[in-house]
Every structure is written in structure tokens, then in C-alpha cells.
Amino acid sequence: MEKIFDVAALGEAMVELNQTHPGQPQYLQGFGGDTSNAVIAAARAGVKTTYITRLGADRFGDLLMGLWQGEGVDTSSIERDTQAPTGIYFVTHGATGHEFSYLRAGSAASRMTPAWLPRERVAQSKILHVSGISLAISATARETAFEAMAQAREAGTLVSFDSNLRLKLWSLEDARAGITRAIGLCDLFLPSVDDVNVLSGHSDPQAIIDWSHQLGAKQVVLKLGADGALVSDGKRREMVKGHRVELVDATGAGDCFCGNLLARIALGDSLFDAARYANAAAAIAVQGFGAVAPLPRADQVRALL
């Protein structure tokens, strides 16, 4: 099937309320959801994108539809549910960093099923991106994500997977089982060091890369926060150093990294060049509040590089 999209993403999007002053009751309304953030980041990097999800038939769902349409993200595979809400979440900030509180139980996205999956959109995309949160929000969403990954492999679509471990959503035992299965189904694994430390017991980045390849990931980009990323294509490894910037809000920084990496791969960059670009994009994103508003455009990333 013709690949008319560069990057497709499957998961849950939510409306975000982000505390702008620690300890104070002021919240900035924005948008979030890891795979949604990533697909918007990819769109801002200059590629054709599509998002696959379900939303409530509510005002929050309307806001998200408007967001994607304004960003040029295809929305033709999004279903509205009159019986379930769009999820929302709150971000608070303190001495130990940012913390998330969710109102997403029973959301429209959590009610996705393999029978609902728009398989044609998966097959029409060069890259499919899913995450650990896509697996965690419900058992049916988890099976939908696995079905999408299998469909992508059949269609010659590259599968990208971000671990994005959220133990508020599922137990460590279930998370370990689901995420390790997904690693074996993906072409490109994009974990954070904190996630894999919990999942694998390894803290050394090189050992984490080894563990990821042993589980079946062909290529691995380990996100190391301010320290950058360790990149492996299975044959060689390279450390991409972080950029020193003023940290304002790290919400969505990893999603920004993933979206920009996938965009550059879709445009023909090597894994290593794409990681350098994505690393710069994430450094820009952490200098503003929220998951979406600070996502950079391509000219901003090129300027930093």
C-alpha cells in the first residue's frame, strides 16, 4: 500500500492543566498525551502525520480536534464516543520536579479495541509510533496496540516504541510483561533510562542497550535527560551529548525527542543524525511550560544545531 503518511501514532490524548507557579492555584490549559505530543512534534518538524485515537464527544475533545487540525495532523481516523469522556490531567511542580495527576479512568481512548483499529492508516504510514501508556490505559487498548504493531510489520511500516512507564496505570508485573512483549515487536525502541532501570534492573546505559537488543529491538535510542542519548543501530553505538539550557518544564520532553527523531528518519536521516536533531529539539522544548506549546519548529532546531 502507498505510504501517504510519514508518521502515524496510536494512543490517548488529553487536555492538560499545568501549574505555572509552584504552590499556587494558577493552571495553564494546554494539551498532552505522549503519542499526541510526539505526532505534533513530528508535524512541526515538517513531515506528514496522522493520529489514531478515540475522543469523547465533549468540549475537551473538540479542543483536541482543533489542535491537531491547526497543526496539520490528519484526524480522519479519530472516533468520537458519546458515552465516554476525553481524559484530562494536571501537572504540579515542586522541589523534586513535576508530578502528574490524571482523570482518565473510563476515557474514550481506553475503550479502543482491535476490531475498531483503522488498519488502513497503519499500512499507509512509513512509521507507526506507540508507547507504554498506549498499552497501560486498558486491556483492550493494549491488545489494540499489539494488533497495530503486527499490522505495521505486515505492511512494511517501521514500528517505534517508547516505554513511557507509568506505574499509576498498571502494576510493575503487568508493565514488565506488556513492555517486554512490545520491545520484541518493535524496530526502534526509545526508552528513558529511568523506565528501563525499573523494568530491567540495569542502571548502566550500555547494559540497558544490551538488554533491549536481547529482547528483540533492532535499534535503540536510550534517552538520558540532560545528558543526551545513547544510540545503537545494533552494530555501532554513539553518545549524543545534551545541550545545557535553562530547565523550565520537562513535561513532554521525551515525546518531543521521539517525534523529531521519527520525522528525521522518515526524511532519510541516519539513526545517529536523527538523534542529534531530536536531542536539540528536546533541549528547546524544556525551556517552556506544557507538553505542546514549546515544541519547536525546524528552523529553531537548525539554529541550535
Phi, psi and omega in degrees: 000141180299137180270097183265351176239145176279313184226126170247147176227145180237131178166207181241133173253151181218162170274136184251139170239109191250123181291119184271340178228112183309131178083355182249153185273034176260126180233136178265124180282128178216208183222154179205196189107116193303313182287329174295315177303316183295319182288328175291319176301318179295319179297318179292338176281352171108020180243167180275128187231158174216145180242139183241112182196182174231143180232157170290154175274063186225179183296321179297321176296321177299319180297318179293319177301318178296322178301307183296319180296323177292333180270357180081019178272128179297134183241014188290346180257013181266129180255140177259135184247120181280351185252356184219149185272165166281138181286153173227159176211160181243142175243124174245156185233138180207196185297332182263008179111204183262150182227143184252141172231128189248146167235079186228358182301131180072020182293164179300320181295324181293347181264011175292149181225160177302325180295331180282334190308124175281086188298329181299322180296321177299312183293335182276002186248145177290322184226137171248130180243127174227173183214172176299330177290324175302328179279331193272339191289338173188163178295322181288326175295321179299314180292329176296316179297317178296320177296320178296319179296319178294318178298320179298315180300320179295327185269001182076024177266129179292136182254124178249137181224126176253125185300316177034065183289126177228097185284356171286343184262333180202166182286159178299321180298313179293320180298315181298318180294313182292316184289320179294326175297317180295323178301320179291342180263350187263157172269327186227117181256129186236067183275163166261154184297324180294319179300309189285334173300317179289318185286322188254338186085358179267141174246338180284125182304321180295321178294325178294319176299314179302312180302317182295315178295322180297331178278353174119354179293127181283320179230145183223133171236109183268116181279125185246021179064229183297341181277353177104228183206149173252125190244134178222130174258012181095344179241321178226158180232147181215137175269125175256113185286148179285162175262138179274111182224168177280120181279122175254312183201119182273003180304123175080004182297319178294325177292320176302314179302311183299312182298318179290322177300312182294322178299315182291325175296317179298330179275358173108002178292154169291164178302322184287318177294321179296323179292323178296318178296312182297324179297319178292320180299316180294325178297326176288318186297326184286358181268007178222165180278143173095167182274331187252314187307319183276359181301127188279161169269165185300322182294328177293319181293315180299324179296319179292320179294000000 
